[in-house]
């Protein structure tokens, strides 16, 4: 995996970089699954996947934007490389994502969401002793709440 453009000693920066990459990858996975929807559950799957990748008003993109702005504010001289984000996003999506059964794809999406929860909690922990910006923890907690709903929706879809 490519390294974030900052010292590994900077846990908060690295945590946010991983979260950004994961949010972007998850958004790509949802959008791709949306375009692959087919079969007897097409209408429901298509609508649910659109909700997951786009939200009601583009919330998933706003999540990425919010975290990226916080990261940039931490050190304006060290921008996050787009190649890092894309490489991480590509690596997180299973190589057989497009060819597995619909239920297997939903299982993959569930695992991706569950791992995002781990990254978000690590992100909050990375900022526990950071007096510079307590708002980052609030932002990450809001994203956790939203994605816990996504986990619930996927679990309901899987039955």
N, C-alpha and C positions, 0 to 999 in steps of 0.2 A: 504494500500500500504506500502511496506517496505520502510524505510527511507534510504536515501543515507548515506554513512558512514562519515558524517561530520556534524557539527553544522548547524541547519536550518538558523542560522544567516549568513552563507556563501551563499548568493544568487547566485553568479556566479557559484560556484561548483554545487549547487543543480540544477540550470538551465541547465548546461551542462549534468549532470547525466540524467535529464528528456529527453533531446534531444537525447542522446545516446540510451536510452531505446525505445523511440518512433521511431527512425530510424531503430533500430533492429526489432521492432514489425512490422513496415510498410514493411520492406523487407520480413519478414516471411509471412505476409498477401499477398503480391504480388506473392511470390513464390507459396503459397498454391492455390491462385486463378488461377495461370498459370496451375497447375496440374489439376484443376477442369474444365478448359475450355472445352466446348462441344457445340454441336448444330450448327446451320447454320452460326454463326459468329466465329466458332472454330479457323480457320486459323488466322484471324485478331486479335482476342482476345489473342490467344496463343503468337503471335509475339509481340503484344503491352505489354502484361504482362511480357514477358521475358525482353523486353527493360526496363520496370519499375523496375524489381527486380535485373537485372544484368547490365544494361546499355550497352555501347559499349565495355567497358574494365573493368568491375567490379567497376564502379564509386560508386554505393551505399555502397559497403563495404569500399571503400576508404574514403567516407564521415564519416562513423562510426569511422574508424581508426583515421582520422584527429582530430575529436572531442575528442576521447579517449586519444590521445597523449597530447592534450592541457590540458585536465582535469588532467592527471597524472603529467604533468609538473607543475601544480598549487601547488600540494602538494604530492610529491613522497611517503610520509609516510602514505597516506590515499588512497589506491587503491580502485577503484569502485568494489564492489562485483558483480560477475557475476550473483549471485542469484537475486540481485536487478534488474538488467537489464532484466533477463528472466521473473521475476514476473511482472514487469511493462509491458513488451511486451505482456505477456499472458493476462493481464487485459485489455489492450486496444483493443484487437481483439474481436469483438462481439461473444458470445457463439454460435450463430446460423450461423456463417459465411459460413460454408461448406454446409448448407442445404437450404439456401435461393436461390431465382431465380438469374440468371446471372445478370440481371439489378439491382436487390437489392444489390448484391455483389459489383457491380461497384459503386453504391451509397455509400455503406459503405467505399469503398476505397477513394472516393472523400472526405468524411467527415474526414477520417484519415489524408489525405493530408492537408486539411484545418486546422485541429487542429495543425498539425506540423508547419504550418506557424505561428500560435499564439505562440507556444513554441520558435521558432527561433527568433521572434521579442522580446519576453521576454528575451531571452538569450543575444541579442544585447544590450537591455536596461540595463541588469545586469552588463554589462561591460562598460557602458558609462563613468563612473568615475574611471575606473580601468586603471592606467597608466602602469601596468605591461606588458600587452600584447594587443596592439591595433589590432594585427593580428587576434585575435579570432573573432572580429566583421567582418573582411573581410571574414574569413572562413564561418561564419554563413550566411553572405549575399550571398555568392556564392551558398550555399546550398538552401537558399530561392529562388534564381533565377532558379535553376534546378527544384525545386519542384513546382514552379509556372508553369513551362512547363508541369509537370506531371498533374497538375490540369486542364490545358487547354486540354491536350490529353484525359483525362477522360471525361471532359465535352463534347468534340467532340464525343467520343464513345457513350455517353448517348443520344446525339442528342439534 
